[in-house]
Amino acid sequence: MLTPQEIKDKAFEKVVFGGYDPDLVDDFRGKVFEDYTAMSEENAKLKSKIKVLVDRVEEDRNKFEEYRSAKDSMRTALTNAQKQGTEIVGLLGNLLDKL
């Protein structure tokens, strides 16, 4: 890919007959340089924004995995608590029957 500086520095041989008007070529080259520079700068900014967004998505993905893991842990703890509660109620019932 050409750089803006390469476009600006490009020189053309001047011919005596049948060539292009040097002033028109220089004017056009100047416009191309300005537009290419603007697009190059915009491209760099957009790449930077994309990187920020990609990083943010990765952070969100990591948080999601943490939440999923926490949810699974809470579900396991709740199931264990329910089982223990059922066991305790059964034991208390047995004790009351013996009394």
C-alpha positions in Angstrom: 0.0 0.0 0.0 1.3 3.4 -0.9 1.9 5.9 1.9 0.7 9.5 1.7 4.4 10.5 1.7 5.1 8.3 -1.3 2.2 9.9 -3.2 3.5 13.4 -2.3 7.1 12.6 -3.3 6.2 10.9 -6.6 7.9 12.7 -9.5 7.0 12.4 -13.2 9.3 13.0 -16.1 8.5 16.1 -18.1 8.1 15.6 -21.8 8.2 18.2 -24.4 5.5 16.9 -26.7 2.3 14.9 -26.0 2.8 14.8 -22.2 0.5 15.9 -19.5 0.3 19.4 -18.1 2.7 19.4 -15.1 0.6 21.8 -13.2 -2.5 19.7 -13.6 -0.6 16.6 -12.6 0.8 18.4 -9.5 -2.7 19.7 -8.6 -4.2 16.2 -8.9 -1.4 14.6 -7.0 -1.9 17.2 -4.2 -5.6 16.3 -4.0 -4.8 12.6 -4.0 -2.3 13.2 -1.2 -4.8 15.1 0.9 -7.5 12.5 0.5 -5.2 9.6 1.0 -3.8 11.1 4.1 -7.3 11.7 5.5 -8.3 8.1 4.7 -5.1 6.8 6.2 -5.7 8.7 9.4 -9.4 7.6 9.6 -8.3 4.0 9.0 -5.9 4.2 11.9 -8.6 5.7 14.2 -11.1 3.0 13.1 -8.5 0.2 13.7 -8.0 1.7 17.2 -11.7 1.7 17.9 -12.1 -1.9 16.7 -9.3 -3.0 19.0 -11.1 -1.3 21.9 -14.3 -3.0 21.0 -12.6 -6.4 20.6 -11.0 -6.0 24.0 -14.3 -5.0 25.6 -16.0 -8.0 24.0 -13.3 -10.3 25.4 -13.7 -8.7 28.9 -17.5 -9.2 28.7 -17.0 -12.8 27.6 -14.7 -13.5 30.6 -17.2 -11.9 32.9 -20.0 -14.0 31.4 -17.9 -17.2 32.1 -17.3 -16.0 35.7 -21.1 -15.5 36.1 -21.8 -18.9 34.6 -19.4 -20.5 37.0 -20.8 -18.7 40.0 -24.3 -19.7 38.9 -23.3 -23.3 38.7 -21.6 -23.1 42.1 -24.7 -21.6 43.7 -26.9 -24.2 42.1 -24.7 -27.0 43.5 -24.8 -25.3 47.0 -28.5 -24.9 46.9 -29.0 -28.6 45.9 -26.7 -29.7 48.7 -28.5 -27.5 51.2 -31.9 -29.0 50.1 -30.5 -32.5 50.5 -29.1 -31.7 54.0 -32.4 -30.1 55.0 -34.3 -33.2 53.9 -31.9 -35.4 55.9 -32.2 -33.3 59.0 -36.0 -33.3 58.8 -35.8 -37.1 58.5 -33.5 -37.4 61.5 -35.7 -35.2 63.6 -38.7 -37.3 62.6 -36.9 -40.4 63.7 -35.9 -38.8 67.0 -39.4 -37.7 67.7 -40.7 -41.2 67.0 -38.3 -42.6 69.5 -39.4 -40.2 72.2 
